[in-house]
Amino acid sequence: MAFRPDHEIHRRRFGRNLGLGLVLAAFVALVFGLTIVKVSLTGPEALEGFDHTLRPGLVSPQEAQ
C-alpha cells in the first residue's frame, strides 16, 4: 500500500509549524543568552537569595562599623 501525497493544506501547516518552532527556539536562545550575560557581568556576589535577612553585600563599609 503506497502513501498518498500530502495535501496542500498539510504542507502549509507544516511550514507554519516549522516557522513557529524556529521563532520559539530563537526566543529561548535569546533569553538563555541574556541570562548567561547577566550572571557573568554581575558576578557571584549578586546571586545571593532573598530570605528576609541582612545581606552583607548590600551594607556599605561605613555602616558595618
Secondary structure, DSSP 4 states (H G I P E B T S, - for coil): -PPPPPPHHHHHHHHHHHHHHHHHHHHHHHHHHHHHHHHHHH-GGGG---SSS--GGGS-HHHH-
